Amino acid sequence: MILNGSINYKTQCRVFIHEIKHITDDMPNISYMIGLDIQHTTIEQSADYIAEMICGTNNN
């Protein structure tokens, strides 16, 4: 996993937790395709929720 160093640290943490949630919980159980405009799917919303719970809101 490569994180963008141009974004702030808090956003990097949220992205990291979001992707770790996919790796640990979703990949072993669900086949899915990475694509555009999937932010409203259940697995994406779930990963966002976990990241928010761990890292806090995305407000700078």
N, C-alpha and C positions, 0 to 999 in steps of 0.2 A: 504494500500500500504506500502510495506517495501522496503527501499532503502539500498543498500550495503554501509556500512560505510567504507569499504576498498578502495573505489574509490574516486577520488578527488571531491571537492565540486562542481566545475563547471559541471562535468559529472552527479553528483547527481541532480543538478538543471535541466539539459537537460532531464534526464530520468523522473523526476517528471512532467515537463511540457508536455512531450510526452504522458505520461499515462493519465494526466488530460484531454488532448485533446481527447483521445479515450473515456474517461468516459463521457465528456460533449457533444461531437459532434457525435461520431460514435455509441456508444452503444444504444442511443435512436432510431437511424435510420437504422442501419445495423446489421444484425446478422452475426457474424464472429467467427471463431475458432482460438484460440491461438495455434500457432504451430511453427515449425522450418522452416527456409528458406522462410519467408513471408516478408522479409525486402524490397522486390521490389514491393510490392502491393501498390496501390494508397493510401490506408488509412495509411499505414506505412510511405510512403514518405511524405504525408501531415503532419502527426504528427511530423516527423523529421524537416520539413520546419518551422513549428510553433515554435518548441523548439529552432531552430537556430535563428529565428528572435527575440525571447525573450531573450535567454541566450547567444547568440553569437556562434561562431564556436566552434568546439570541440577540437581545438588546445590548448594544455596546455600552 
